[in-house]
Amino acid sequence: MARFSYTVQDSRGETSSGAIEAADENEAISTLQAKGYFILSINSDKAAGAAGGKSAGSGGSVDLRDLVFFAEQLATLLNGGVPLVRALSLLGENSSSKGLQWALGQVTKDVASGTALYKALEKHPKIFDTLWVSLVQAGEMGGQLPKVLKQIGAYMASQAELMGKIITAMAYPGVLLTVSLGVLFFFIVKIVPVFADIFASFQVKLPPLTQAIIFVSNILVHHLAGLIISVVGTYFAWSAYTSTEPGQETKWKMLFAIPFLGDFLKNIMIERMLTTLSTLIESGVSILNAISVLEGVFAKNIIFRRVLTAVKNDVAGGKSISQSFKKTGVLPNLVTEMMFMGEESGKLPDMLVTLSSFYKEQIDQFTRRFNAIVEPIMVVGIGAIIGVIVLAVFLPIFKLSNMGH
């Protein structure tokens, strides 16, 4: 018989350590699981202290898909009875992401030494954000870590899919616009000056439209460096301004006020907030803590962050979450009324899931319609601009032709 040291968690989320004698490690794991324990780590006394593994090296960013895979695989291994330390070690060693390899190496060492998983993840904020930490903490405290990890994976996969649809919807118009502007730039810089020289040699009085096009052409040809410097300077000045709170507020108010696109951006924010909130509450995070996590999720959007801060203060003061959101006036009445019904029926998480699905469908409809109408609009728009330039070039030619007769 061999002796094994273990660290386990019971159904109430309480952690304890001890030792057990068994023929081998598998028998020790089976015995502990039969008692209803969730195994955090288990080591033969002979091998104690030998764990820790090799370092994968530091550096490298972590792709969202790698994090989704990690969450899903860790949940699968834990459900299969693999101890947490061994599962972390296996996933770290076999990860294709260098950054995740290194982080999981450190997390494995911390958990093996008795640190809670959420505390170990908290040391790597660039990879595991406040949402990860809060959900894992709730899973550990409630003894439902595998379930919560599945929820994290599903949440991240859902957000990645949504962003993929948005990027796909914007990619084609972006390419079309870039190509069109390139052709337009070439026409103004290379073709218009040739005709301008011809008109100058004939000393013909040019129509106002032709004068305007030649003026724009001269600026682009002779003052391009100055224009580029001005654009770059404006960009850095705007970036500096938007790094301040008044600047952030101005930026988001401008974005939300854009016709056609403003409501779309707001719907994306509302969907993300509802999906995140429902995931947090379903995982056992209290409403107050869930709102605190949301503040971190929306750290770069000052308007929604201020709303969440106000809601958190009201909820802490005893108000319901639906009343608190309704008071801010940022969310549509549909959202606050359904939140209220969810609270009254005790099914707030289900109602939040329904609302987030509604907004996902709204976003899907927008992207489909956007793709359907943006191509003809851009083709007609760019065609009209080129038509105006061509007209401006040929008006003096018609005038010269008439003079010849």
WOLINRA-V495810 format. One line per field, one symbol per residue. phi: phi as a letter, one per 20 degrees, with the letter a starting at -180 (. if undefined). psi: psi as a letter, one per 20 degrees, with the letter a starting at -180 (. if undefined). A space follows every 10 residues. Layout:
phi->???
psi->???
This chain:
phi->.ddcecccce feneebcacb dbfbffffff ffffeneeee bbbfgfegne fpmeeenenn edfgffffff fffffffffe nfggffffff fffdfeefff gffffffgff ffeoffgfff fffcffddff fgffffffff femcfgffff ffffffffff fffffffffe ffgfffffff ffffffffed eggfffffff felefefgff ffffffffff fecfffffff ffffffffff ffeefgffff gfffffefgm efffffffff ffffffffff ffenffgfff ffffgffdfe dfffffffff ffffffeoff ffffffffme efggffffgf ffffemcggf ffffffffff ffffffffff ffdfffffff ffffffffff fffegfffff ffffe
psi->qqpppqprpa iijppqqaqq prhrhhhggg gghhjjqopg qpqphhjpii rhaqpiqrrp rpqhhhhggg gghggggghj jpqgghgggg hghjqipggh ggghgggggg hhjiqqghhg hhimhigoah ggggghgggg hjklggghhg hgggghhghg gghggggghi gghggggggg hgggggghhh gghghghghh hilqpqqhgg ggghggghgh gikgghgggg ggghghgggh giirghgggg ghhggiipqg hghgghhggg gggggggggg ghijpqgghg hhghhhhkhi nhghghghgg gghgghiiqr hggghhhhjh qqhgghghgg hhghijlggh hhggghhghg hggggghghg hhihghghgg ghggghgggg ghhighghgh ghhh.
